[in-house]
Each structure stands twice: as structure tokens, then as C-alpha cells.
Amino acid sequence: MLDPNNPSDVLSLEKTRNIVKEIIDFGVSQDEIYKIIELLSLELEDREKMLKIVEAINSSIKETKPKFSL
């Protein structure tokens, strides 16, 4: 994890903030942000972390979607 107190991580942190700003400035919806996070997580080398992120995203989406019953 990048540490803001570590001088060698400062440029990486700035880069990540700029990437997030570009995405937000692009005008994405909340659902699109979830999908971006999910797709980025698939690029992680740590499979366990990837699975946890995907699971968290999917459970969050299921909780927020309205449930219809007939």
C-alpha cells in the first residue's frame, strides 16, 4: 500500500489522485464507478485481494438494487 509519509510514494499517490480525477471529470455514474473498480481489481496480482474486492462490489450492488416482488 502506498504510504503518504514515505517520500518515495508521494509521486505515485499524486498519479493515482490524478487518475481518479480524470475518471470523475469524465462524468461517470455510480454504477460505472463500481464497474471500473471491479475491472481494475481484475488486474491485481494478488488473487485473494481481487476476489475480496469483487465480492464487496457485487454484494454492495445487490444491496442497493431495488427488490421487486409480484
mmCIF file of the N, C-alpha and C atoms, coordinates in Angstrom:
data_MODEL
# 
_entry.id   MODEL 
# 
loop_
_atom_site.group_PDB 
_atom_site.id 
_atom_site.type_symbol 
_atom_site.label_atom_id 
_atom_site.label_alt_id 
_atom_site.label_comp_id 
_atom_site.label_asym_id 
_atom_site.label_entity_id 
_atom_site.label_seq_id 
_atom_site.pdbx_PDB_ins_code 
_atom_site.Cartn_x 
_atom_site.Cartn_y 
_atom_site.Cartn_z 
_atom_site.occupancy 
_atom_site.B_iso_or_equiv 
_atom_site.pdbx_formal_charge 
_atom_site.auth_seq_id 
_atom_site.auth_comp_id 
_atom_site.auth_asym_id 
_atom_site.auth_atom_id 
_atom_site.pdbx_PDB_model_num 
ATOM 1   N N  . MET A 1 1  ? 0.840   -1.172  0.000   1.00 0.00 ? 1  MET A N  1 
ATOM 2   C CA . MET A 1 1  ? 0.000   0.000   0.000   1.00 0.00 ? 1  MET A CA 1 
ATOM 3   C C  . MET A 1 1  ? 0.888   1.238   0.000   1.00 0.00 ? 1  MET A C  1 
ATOM 4   N N  . LEU A 1 2  ? 0.478   2.234   -0.727  1.00 0.00 ? 2  LEU A N  1 
ATOM 5   C CA . LEU A 1 2  ? 1.248   3.472   -0.775  1.00 0.00 ? 2  LEU A CA 1 
ATOM 6   C C  . LEU A 1 2  ? 1.087   4.240   0.532   1.00 0.00 ? 2  LEU A C  1 
ATOM 7   N N  . ASP A 1 3  ? 2.188   4.775   1.014   1.00 0.00 ? 3  ASP A N  1 
ATOM 8   C CA . ASP A 1 3  ? 2.210   5.479   2.291   1.00 0.00 ? 3  ASP A CA 1 
ATOM 9   C C  . ASP A 1 3  ? 2.505   6.958   2.055   1.00 0.00 ? 3  ASP A C  1 
ATOM 10  N N  . PRO A 1 4  ? 1.570   7.853   2.430   1.00 0.00 ? 4  PRO A N  1 
ATOM 11  C CA . PRO A 1 4  ? 1.810   9.282   2.220   1.00 0.00 ? 4  PRO A CA 1 
ATOM 12  C C  . PRO A 1 4  ? 2.989   9.827   3.023   1.00 0.00 ? 4  PRO A C  1 
ATOM 13  N N  . ASN A 1 5  ? 3.423   9.090   4.030   1.00 0.00 ? 5  ASN A N  1 
ATOM 14  C CA . ASN A 1 5  ? 4.560   9.520   4.835   1.00 0.00 ? 5  ASN A CA 1 
ATOM 15  C C  . ASN A 1 5  ? 5.894   9.075   4.245   1.00 0.00 ? 5  ASN A C  1 
ATOM 16  N N  . ASN A 1 6  ? 5.834   8.249   3.225   1.00 0.00 ? 6  ASN A N  1 
ATOM 17  C CA . ASN A 1 6  ? 7.043   7.752   2.571   1.00 0.00 ? 6  ASN A CA 1 
ATOM 18  C C  . ASN A 1 6  ? 7.335   8.629   1.348   1.00 0.00 ? 6  ASN A C  1 
ATOM 19  N N  . PRO A 1 7  ? 8.452   9.349   1.361   1.00 0.00 ? 7  PRO A N  1 
ATOM 20  C CA . PRO A 1 7  ? 8.759   10.259  0.242   1.00 0.00 ? 7  PRO A CA 1 
ATOM 21  C C  . PRO A 1 7  ? 8.784   9.582   -1.126  1.00 0.00 ? 7  PRO A C  1 
ATOM 22  N N  . SER A 1 8  ? 9.159   8.321   -1.183  1.00 0.00 ? 8  SER A N  1 
ATOM 23  C CA . SER A 1 8  ? 9.212   7.633   -2.475  1.00 0.00 ? 8  SER A CA 1 
ATOM 24  C C  . SER A 1 8  ? 7.817   7.307   -3.016  1.00 0.00 ? 8  SER A C  1 
ATOM 25  N N  . ASP A 1 9  ? 6.789   7.347   -2.175  1.00 0.00 ? 9  ASP A N  1 
ATOM 26  C CA . ASP A 1 9  ? 5.417   7.052   -2.601  1.00 0.00 ? 9  ASP A CA 1 
ATOM 27  C C  . ASP A 1 9  ? 4.642   8.297   -3.018  1.00 0.00 ? 9  ASP A C  1 
ATOM 28  N N  . VAL A 1 10 ? 5.172   9.467   -2.734  1.00 0.00 ? 10 VAL A N  1 
ATOM 29  C CA . VAL A 1 10 ? 4.430   10.708  -2.965  1.00 0.00 ? 10 VAL A CA 1 
ATOM 30  C C  . VAL A 1 10 ? 4.047   10.877  -4.437  1.00 0.00 ? 10 VAL A C  1 
ATOM 31  N N  . LEU A 1 11 ? 4.957   10.618  -5.357  1.00 0.00 ? 11 LEU A N  1 
ATOM 32  C CA . LEU A 1 11 ? 4.645   10.760  -6.783  1.00 0.00 ? 11 LEU A CA 1 
ATOM 33  C C  . LEU A 1 11 ? 3.596   9.744   -7.237  1.00 0.00 ? 11 LEU A C  1 
ATOM 34  N N  . SER A 1 12 ? 3.677   8.547   -6.704  1.00 0.00 ? 12 SER A N  1 
ATOM 35  C CA . SER A 1 12 ? 2.671   7.531   -7.047  1.00 0.00 ? 12 SER A CA 1 
ATOM 36  C C  . SER A 1 12 ? 1.298   7.917   -6.527  1.00 0.00 ? 12 SER A C  1 
ATOM 37  N N  . LEU A 1 13 ? 1.253   8.475   -5.333  1.00 0.00 ? 13 LEU A N  1 
ATOM 38  C CA . LEU A 1 13 ? -0.028  8.922   -4.779  1.00 0.00 ? 13 LEU A CA 1 
ATOM 39  C C  . LEU A 1 13 ? -0.620  10.052  -5.618  1.00 0.00 ? 13 LEU A C  1 
ATOM 40  N N  . GLU A 1 14 ? 0.230   10.967  -6.056  1.00 0.00 ? 14 GLU A N  1 
ATOM 41  C CA . GLU A 1 14 ? -0.246  12.060  -6.908  1.00 0.00 ? 14 GLU A CA 1 
ATOM 42  C C  . GLU A 1 14 ? -0.796  11.508  -8.225  1.00 0.00 ? 14 GLU A C  1 
ATOM 43  N N  . LYS A 1 15 ? -0.096  10.531  -8.785  1.00 0.00 ? 15 LYS A N  1 
ATOM 44  C CA . LYS A 1 15 ? -0.546  9.920   -10.032 1.00 0.00 ? 15 LYS A CA 1 
ATOM 45  C C  . LYS A 1 15 ? -1.909  9.254   -9.858  1.00 0.00 ? 15 LYS A C  1 
ATOM 46  N N  . THR A 1 16 ? -2.094  8.532   -8.755  1.00 0.00 ? 16 THR A N  1 
ATOM 47  C CA . THR A 1 16 ? -3.378  7.856   -8.533  1.00 0.00 ? 16 THR A CA 1 
ATOM 48  C C  . THR A 1 16 ? -4.506  8.869   -8.339  1.00 0.00 ? 16 THR A C  1 
ATOM 49  N N  . ARG A 1 17 ? -4.222  9.968   -7.637  1.00 0.00 ? 17 ARG A N  1 
ATOM 50  C CA . ARG A 1 17 ? -5.254  11.007  -7.463  1.00 0.00 ? 17 ARG A CA 1 
ATOM 51  C C  . ARG A 1 17 ? -5.608  11.637  -8.804  1.00 0.00 ? 17 ARG A C  1 
ATOM 52  N N  . ASN A 1 18 ? -4.619  11.832  -9.667  1.00 0.00 ? 18 ASN A N  1 
ATOM 53  C CA . ASN A 1 18 ? -4.889  12.399  -10.992 1.00 0.00 ? 18 ASN A CA 1 
ATOM 54  C C  . ASN A 1 18 ? -5.728  11.456  -11.846 1.00 0.00 ? 18 ASN A C  1 
ATOM 55  N N  . ILE A 1 19 ? -5.473  10.169  -11.734 1.00 0.00 ? 19 ILE A N  1 
ATOM 56  C CA . ILE A 1 19 ? -6.271  9.181   -12.474 1.00 0.00 ? 19 ILE A CA 1 
ATOM 57  C C  . ILE A 1 19 ? -7.717  9.218   -12.004 1.00 0.00 ? 19 ILE A C  1 
ATOM 58  N N  . VAL A 1 20 ? -7.920  9.252   -10.702 1.00 0.00 ? 20 VAL A N  1 
ATOM 59  C CA . VAL A 1 20 ? -9.285  9.320   -10.159 1.00 0.00 ? 20 VAL A CA 1 
ATOM 60  C C  . VAL A 1 20 ? -9.978  10.600  -10.620 1.00 0.00 ? 20 VAL A C  1 
ATOM 61  N N  . LYS A 1 21 ? -9.263  11.714  -10.590 1.00 0.00 ? 21 LYS A N  1 
ATOM 62  C CA . LYS A 1 21 ? -9.841  12.989  -11.031 1.00 0.00 ? 21 LYS A CA 1 
ATOM 63  C C  . LYS A 1 21 ? -10.264 12.911  -12.489 1.00 0.00 ? 21 LYS A C  1 
ATOM 64  N N  . GLU A 1 22 ? -9.433  12.323  -13.343 1.00 0.00 ? 22 GLU A N  1 
ATOM 65  C CA . GLU A 1 22 ? -9.776  12.167  -14.758 1.00 0.00 ? 22 GLU A CA 1 
ATOM 66  C C  . GLU A 1 22 ? -11.045 11.337  -14.930 1.00 0.00 ? 22 GLU A C  1 
ATOM 67  N N  . ILE A 1 23 ? -11.151 10.269  -14.172 1.00 0.00 ? 23 ILE A N  1 
ATOM 68  C CA . ILE A 1 23 ? -12.344 9.415   -14.263 1.00 0.00 ? 23 ILE A CA 1 
ATOM 69  C C  . ILE A 1 23 ? -13.584 10.183  -13.834 1.00 0.00 ? 23 ILE A C  1 
ATOM 70  N N  . ILE A 1 24 ? -13.495 10.892  -12.726 1.00 0.00 ? 24 ILE A N  1 
ATOM 71  C CA . ILE A 1 24 ? -14.636 11.661  -12.224 1.00 0.00 ? 24 ILE A CA 1 
ATOM 72  C C  . ILE A 1 24 ? -14.988 12.788  -13.196 1.00 0.00 ? 24 ILE A C  1 
ATOM 73  N N  . ASP A 1 25 ? -13.975 13.475  -13.718 1.00 0.00 ? 25 ASP A N  1 
ATOM 74  C CA . ASP A 1 25 ? -14.211 14.563  -14.679 1.00 0.00 ? 25 ASP A CA 1 
ATOM 75  C C  . ASP A 1 25 ? -14.834 14.048  -15.976 1.00 0.00 ? 25 ASP A C  1 
ATOM 76  N N  . PHE A 1 26 ? -14.652 12.779  -16.258 1.00 0.00 ? 26 PHE A N  1 
ATOM 77  C CA . PHE A 1 26 ? -15.223 12.179  -17.456 1.00 0.00 ? 26 PHE A CA 1 
ATOM 78  C C  . PHE A 1 26 ? -16.746 12.109  -17.357 1.00 0.00 ? 26 PHE A C  1 
ATOM 79  N N  . GLY A 1 27 ? -17.259 12.168  -16.127 1.00 0.00 ? 27 GLY A N  1 
ATOM 80  C CA . GLY A 1 27 ? -18.708 12.164  -15.927 1.00 0.00 ? 27 GLY A CA 1 
ATOM 81  C C  . GLY A 1 27 ? -19.296 10.774  -15.809 1.00 0.00 ? 27 GLY A C  1 
ATOM 82  N N  . VAL A 1 28 ? -18.756 9.971   -14.918 1.00 0.00 ? 28 VAL A N  1 
ATOM 83  C CA . VAL A 1 28 ? -19.242 8.600   -14.768 1.00 0.00 ? 28 VAL A CA 1 
ATOM 84  C C  . VAL A 1 28 ? -20.312 8.518   -13.684 1.00 0.00 ? 28 VAL A C  1 
ATOM 85  N N  . SER A 1 29 ? -21.209 7.569   -13.856 1.00 0.00 ? 29 SER A N  1 
ATOM 86  C CA . SER A 1 29 ? -22.260 7.325   -12.865 1.00 0.00 ? 29 SER A CA 1 
ATOM 87  C C  . SER A 1 29 ? -21.709 6.435   -11.747 1.00 0.00 ? 29 SER A C  1 
ATOM 88  N N  . GLN A 1 30 ? -22.476 6.288   -10.685 1.00 0.00 ? 30 GLN A N  1 
ATOM 89  C CA . GLN A 1 30 ? -22.070 5.432   -9.581  1.00 0.00 ? 30 GLN A CA 1 
ATOM 90  C C  . GLN A 1 30 ? -21.916 3.981   -10.046 1.00 0.00 ? 30 GLN A C  1 
ATOM 91  N N  . ASP A 1 31 ? -22.821 3.514   -10.881 1.00 0.00 ? 31 ASP A N  1 
ATOM 92  C CA . ASP A 1 31 ? -22.721 2.142   -11.390 1.00 0.00 ? 31 ASP A CA 1 
ATOM 93  C C  . ASP A 1 31 ? -21.466 1.961   -12.240 1.00 0.00 ? 31 ASP A C  1 
ATOM 94  N N  . GLU A 1 32 ? -21.114 2.990   -13.005 1.00 0.00 ? 32 GLU A N  1 
ATOM 95  C CA . GLU A 1 32 ? -19.898 2.916   -13.810 1.00 0.00 ? 32 GLU A CA 1 
ATOM 96  C C  . GLU A 1 32 ? -18.652 2.901   -12.928 1.00 0.00 ? 32 GLU A C  1 
ATOM 97  N N  . ILE A 1 33 ? -18.681 3.642   -11.829 1.00 0.00 ? 33 ILE A N  1 
ATOM 98  C CA . ILE A 1 33 ? -17.563 3.630   -10.883 1.00 0.00 ? 33 ILE A CA 1 
ATOM 99  C C  . ILE A 1 33 ? -17.395 2.234   -10.292 1.00 0.00 ? 33 ILE A C  1 
ATOM 100 N N  . TYR A 1 34 ? -18.498 1.592   -9.907  1.00 0.00 ? 34 TYR A N  1 
ATOM 101 C CA . TYR A 1 34 ? -18.426 0.218   -9.401  1.00 0.00 ? 34 TYR A CA 1 
ATOM 102 C C  . TYR A 1 34 ? -17.775 -0.702  -10.433 1.00 0.00 ? 34 TYR A C  1 
ATOM 103 N N  . LYS A 1 35 ? -18.192 -0.567  -11.686 1.00 0.00 ? 35 LYS A N  1 
ATOM 104 C CA . LYS A 1 35 ? -17.661 -1.432  -12.739 1.00 0.00 ? 35 LYS A CA 1 
ATOM 105 C C  . LYS A 1 35 ? -16.172 -1.166  -12.969 1.00 0.00 ? 35 LYS A C  1 
ATOM 106 N N  . ILE A 1 36 ? -15.769 0.096   -12.932 1.00 0.00 ? 36 ILE A N  1 
ATOM 107 C CA . ILE A 1 36 ? -14.354 0.444   -13.087 1.00 0.00 ? 36 ILE A CA 1 
ATOM 108 C C  . ILE A 1 36 ? -13.530 -0.185  -11.965 1.00 0.00 ? 36 ILE A C  1 
ATOM 109 N N  . ILE A 1 37 ? -14.028 -0.086  -10.738 1.00 0.00 ? 37 ILE A N  1 
ATOM 110 C CA . ILE A 1 37 ? -13.322 -0.687  -9.601  1.00 0.00 ? 37 ILE A CA 1 
ATOM 111 C C  . ILE A 1 37 ? -13.211 -2.195  -9.793  1.00 0.00 ? 37 ILE A C  1 
ATOM 112 N N  . GLU A 1 38 ? -14.307 -2.810  -10.207 1.00 0.00 ? 38 GLU A N  1 
ATOM 113 C CA . GLU A 1 38 ? -14.285 -4.259  -10.433 1.00 0.00 ? 38 GLU A CA 1 
ATOM 114 C C  . GLU A 1 38 ? -13.272 -4.631  -11.519 1.00 0.00 ? 38 GLU A C  1 
ATOM 115 N N  . LEU A 1 39 ? -13.286 -3.907  -12.636 1.00 0.00 ? 39 LEU A N  1 
ATOM 116 C CA . LEU A 1 39 ? -12.361 -4.209  -13.731 1.00 0.00 ? 39 LEU A CA 1 
ATOM 117 C C  . LEU A 1 39 ? -10.909 -3.961  -13.328 1.00 0.00 ? 39 LEU A C  1 
ATOM 118 N N  . LEU A 1 40 ? -10.660 -2.900  -12.576 1.00 0.00 ? 40 LEU A N  1 
ATOM 119 C CA . LEU A 1 40 ? -9.291  -2.656  -12.096 1.00 0.00 ? 40 LEU A CA 1 
ATOM 120 C C  . LEU A 1 40 ? -8.841  -3.759  -11.135 1.00 0.00 ? 40 LEU A C  1 
ATOM 121 N N  . SER A 1 41 ? -9.756  -4.246  -10.314 1.00 0.00 ? 41 SER A N  1 
ATOM 122 C CA . SER A 1 41 ? -9.381  -5.293  -9.364  1.00 0.00 ? 41 SER A CA 1 
ATOM 123 C C  . SER A 1 41 ? -8.951  -6.568  -10.092 1.00 0.00 ? 41 SER A C  1 
ATOM 124 N N  . LEU A 1 42 ? -9.505  -6.803  -11.275 1.00 0.00 ? 42 LEU A N  1 
ATOM 125 C CA . LEU A 1 42 ? -9.128  -7.986  -12.047 1.00 0.00 ? 42 LEU A CA 1 
ATOM 126 C C  . LEU A 1 42 ? -7.675  -7.906  -12.523 1.00 0.00 ? 42 LEU A C  1 
ATOM 127 N N  . GLU A 1 43 ? -7.084  -6.729  -12.474 1.00 0.00 ? 43 GLU A N  1 
ATOM 128 C CA . GLU A 1 43 ? -5.690  -6.545  -12.881 1.00 0.00 ? 43 GLU A CA 1 
ATOM 129 C C  . GLU A 1 43 ? -4.706  -6.769  -11.732 1.00 0.00 ? 43 GLU A C  1 
ATOM 130 N N  . LEU A 1 44 ? -5.198  -6.978  -10.519 1.00 0.00 ? 44 LEU A N  1 
ATOM 131 C CA . LEU A 1 44 ? -4.322  -7.176  -9.369  1.00 0.00 ? 44 LEU A CA 1 
ATOM 132 C C  . LEU A 1 44 ? -3.589  -8.513  -9.457  1.00 0.00 ? 44 LEU A C  1 
ATOM 133 N N  . GLU A 1 45 ? -2.366  -8.518  -8.996  1.00 0.00 ? 45 GLU A N  1 
ATOM 134 C CA . GLU A 1 45 ? -1.590  -9.759  -8.950  1.00 0.00 ? 45 GLU A CA 1 
ATOM 135 C C  . GLU A 1 45 ? -2.023  -10.635 -7.777  1.00 0.00 ? 45 GLU A C  1 
ATOM 136 N N  . ASP A 1 46 ? -2.485  -10.001 -6.703  1.00 0.00 ? 46 ASP A N  1 
ATOM 137 C CA . ASP A 1 46 ? -2.912  -10.729 -5.510  1.00 0.00 ? 46 ASP A CA 1 
ATOM 138 C C  . ASP A 1 46 ? -4.358  -11.208 -5.707  1.00 0.00 ? 46 ASP A C  1 
ATOM 139 N N  . ARG A 1 47 ? -4.505  -12.489 -6.012  1.00 0.00 ? 47 ARG A N  1 
ATOM 140 C CA . ARG A 1 47 ? -5.826  -13.059 -6.323  1.00 0.00 ? 47 ARG A CA 1 
ATOM 141 C C  . ARG A 1 47 ? -6.797  -12.943 -5.154  1.00 0.00 ? 47 ARG A C  1 
ATOM 142 N N  . GLU A 1 48 ? -6.309  -13.145 -3.953  1.00 0.00 ? 48 GLU A N  1 
ATOM 143 C CA . GLU A 1 48 ? -7.174  -13.072 -2.769  1.00 0.00 ? 48 GLU A CA 1 
ATOM 144 C C  . GLU A 1 48 ? -7.772  -11.675 -2.608  1.00 0.00 ? 48 GLU A C  1 
ATOM 145 N N  . LYS A 1 49 ? -6.947  -10.644 -2.789  1.00 0.00 ? 49 LYS A N  1 
ATOM 146 C CA . LYS A 1 49 ? -7.451  -9.271  -2.690  1.00 0.00 ? 49 LYS A CA 1 
ATOM 147 C C  . LYS A 1 49 ? -8.441  -8.987  -3.810  1.00 0.00 ? 49 LYS A C  1 
ATOM 148 N N  . MET A 1 50 ? -8.145  -9.475  -5.005  1.00 0.00 ? 50 MET A N  1 
ATOM 149 C CA . MET A 1 50 ? -9.048  -9.293  -6.124  1.00 0.00 ? 50 MET A CA 1 
ATOM 150 C C  . MET A 1 50 ? -10.411 -9.900  -5.830  1.00 0.00 ? 50 MET A C  1 
ATOM 151 N N  . LEU A 1 51 ? -10.418 -11.115 -5.323  1.00 0.00 ? 51 LEU A N  1 
ATOM 152 C CA . LEU A 1 51 ? -11.684 -11.780 -5.012  1.00 0.00 ? 51 LEU A CA 1 
ATOM 153 C C  . LEU A 1 51 ? -12.467 -11.030 -3.940  1.00 0.00 ? 51 LEU A C  1 
ATOM 154 N N  . LYS A 1 52 ? -11.766 -10.508 -2.936  1.00 0.00 ? 52 LYS A N  1 
ATOM 155 C CA . LYS A 1 52 ? -12.441 -9.748  -1.879  1.00 0.00 ? 52 LYS A CA 1 
ATOM 156 C C  . LYS A 1 52 ? -13.065 -8.466  -2.419  1.00 0.00 ? 52 LYS A C  1 
ATOM 157 N N  . ILE A 1 53 ? -12.354 -7.791  -3.308  1.00 0.00 ? 53 ILE A N  1 
ATOM 158 C CA . ILE A 1 53 ? -12.887 -6.560  -3.889  1.00 0.00 ? 53 ILE A CA 1 
ATOM 159 C C  . ILE A 1 53 ? -14.102 -6.863  -4.754  1.00 0.00 ? 53 ILE A C  1 
ATOM 160 N N  . VAL A 1 54 ? -13.997 -7.869  -5.606  1.00 0.00 ? 54 VAL A N  1 
ATOM 161 C CA . VAL A 1 54 ? -15.118 -8.241  -6.476  1.00 0.00 ? 54 VAL A CA 1 
ATOM 162 C C  . VAL A 1 54 ? -16.321 -8.650  -5.634  1.00 0.00 ? 54 VAL A C  1 
ATOM 163 N N  . GLU A 1 55 ? -16.086 -9.420  -4.585  1.00 0.00 ? 55 GLU A N  1 
ATOM 164 C CA . GLU A 1 55 ? -17.179 -9.836  -3.700  1.00 0.00 ? 55 GLU A CA 1 
ATOM 165 C C  . GLU A 1 55 ? -17.826 -8.625  -3.027  1.00 0.00 ? 55 GLU A C  1 
ATOM 166 N N  . ALA A 1 56 ? -17.013 -7.689  -2.560  1.00 0.00 ? 56 ALA A N  1 
ATOM 167 C CA . ALA A 1 56 ? -17.541 -6.489  -1.909  1.00 0.00 ? 56 ALA A CA 1 
ATOM 168 C C  . ALA A 1 56 ? -18.365 -5.653  -2.879  1.00 0.00 ? 56 ALA A C  1 
ATOM 169 N N  . ILE A 1 57 ? -17.871 -5.489  -4.092  1.00 0.00 ? 57 ILE A N  1 
ATOM 170 C CA . ILE A 1 57 ? -18.595 -4.719  -5.112  1.00 0.00 ? 57 ILE A CA 1 
ATOM 171 C C  . ILE A 1 57 ? -19.916 -5.396  -5.431  1.00 0.00 ? 57 ILE A C  1 
ATOM 172 N N  . ASN A 1 58 ? -19.876 -6.695  -5.686  1.00 0.00 ? 58 ASN A N  1 
ATOM 173 C CA . ASN A 1 58 ? -21.098 -7.413  -6.049  1.00 0.00 ? 58 ASN A CA 1 
ATOM 174 C C  . ASN A 1 58 ? -22.121 -7.424  -4.920  1.00 0.00 ? 58 ASN A C  1 
ATOM 175 N N  . SER A 1 59 ? -21.679 -7.571  -3.678  1.00 0.00 ? 59 SER A N  1 
ATOM 176 C CA . SER A 1 59 ? -22.640 -7.566  -2.566  1.00 0.00 ? 59 SER A CA 1 
ATOM 177 C C  . SER A 1 59 ? -23.193 -6.163  -2.348  1.00 0.00 ? 59 SER A C  1 
ATOM 178 N N  . SER A 1 60 ? -22.392 -5.140  -2.567  1.00 0.00 ? 60 SER A N  1 
ATOM 179 C CA . SER A 1 60 ? -22.856 -3.768  -2.427  1.00 0.00 ? 60 SER A CA 1 
ATOM 180 C C  . SER A 1 60 ? -23.904 -3.442  -3.483  1.00 0.00 ? 60 SER A C  1 
ATOM 181 N N  . ILE A 1 61 ? -23.668 -3.890  -4.699  1.00 0.00 ? 61 ILE A N  1 
ATOM 182 C CA . ILE A 1 61 ? -24.618 -3.640  -5.781  1.00 0.00 ? 61 ILE A CA 1 
ATOM 183 C C  . ILE A 1 61 ? -25.935 -4.354  -5.511  1.00 0.00 ? 61 ILE A C  1 
ATOM 184 N N  . LYS A 1 62 ? -25.865 -5.588  -5.028  1.00 0.00 ? 62 LYS A N  1 
ATOM 185 C CA . LYS A 1 62 ? -27.084 -6.347  -4.725  1.00 0.00 ? 62 LYS A CA 1 
ATOM 186 C C  . LYS A 1 62 ? -27.891 -5.678  -3.625  1.00 0.00 ? 62 LYS A C  1 
ATOM 187 N N  . GLU A 1 63 ? -27.217 -5.097  -2.631  1.00 0.00 ? 63 GLU A N  1 
ATOM 188 C CA . GLU A 1 63 ? -27.912 -4.442  -1.517  1.00 0.00 ? 63 GLU A CA 1 
ATOM 189 C C  . GLU A 1 63 ? -28.616 -3.169  -1.949  1.00 0.00 ? 63 GLU A C  1 
ATOM 190 N N  . THR A 1 64 ? -28.075 -2.472  -2.943  1.00 0.00 ? 64 THR A N  1 
ATOM 191 C CA . THR A 1 64 ? -28.637 -1.178  -3.327  1.00 0.00 ? 64 THR A CA 1 
ATOM 192 C C  . THR A 1 64 ? -29.685 -1.278  -4.418  1.00 0.00 ? 64 THR A C  1 
ATOM 193 N N  . LYS A 1 65 ? -29.746 -2.409  -5.108  1.00 0.00 ? 65 LYS A N  1 
ATOM 194 C CA . LYS A 1 65 ? -30.747 -2.554  -6.166  1.00 0.00 ? 65 LYS A CA 1 
ATOM 195 C C  . LYS A 1 65 ? -32.112 -2.808  -5.542  1.00 0.00 ? 65 LYS A C  1 
ATOM 196 N N  . PRO A 1 66 ? -33.137 -2.128  -6.072  1.00 0.00 ? 66 PRO A N  1 
ATOM 197 C CA . PRO A 1 66 ? -34.481 -2.356  -5.522  1.00 0.00 ? 66 PRO A CA 1 
ATOM 198 C C  . PRO A 1 66 ? -34.947 -3.781  -5.795  1.00 0.00 ? 66 PRO A C  1 
ATOM 199 N N  . LYS A 1 67 ? -35.652 -4.344  -4.838  1.00 0.00 ? 67 LYS A N  1 
ATOM 200 C CA . LYS A 1 67 ? -36.164 -5.703  -4.994  1.00 0.00 ? 67 LYS A CA 1 
ATOM 201 C C  . LYS A 1 67 ? -37.651 -5.628  -5.300  1.00 0.00 ? 67 LYS A C  1 
ATOM 202 N N  . PHE A 1 68 ? -38.036 -6.265  -6.390  1.00 0.00 ? 68 PHE A N  1 
ATOM 203 C CA . PHE A 1 68 ? -39.422 -6.263  -6.802  1.00 0.00 ? 68 PHE A CA 1 
ATOM 204 C C  . PHE A 1 68 ? -40.004 -7.649  -6.549  1.00 0.00 ? 68 PHE A C  1 
ATOM 205 N N  . SER A 1 69 ? -41.194 -7.660  -6.080  1.00 0.00 ? 69 SER A N  1 
ATOM 206 C CA . SER A 1 69 ? -41.881 -8.947  -5.913  1.00 0.00 ? 69 SER A CA 1 
ATOM 207 C C  . SER A 1 69 ? -43.276 -8.845  -6.484  1.00 0.00 ? 69 SER A C  1 
ATOM 208 N N  . LEU A 1 70 ? -43.724 -9.945  -7.032  1.00 0.00 ? 70 LEU A N  1 
ATOM 209 C CA . LEU A 1 70 ? -45.066 -9.985  -7.628  1.00 0.00 ? 70 LEU A CA 1 
ATOM 210 C C  . LEU A 1 70 ? -46.007 -10.750 -6.768  1.00 0.00 ? 70 LEU A C  1 
# 
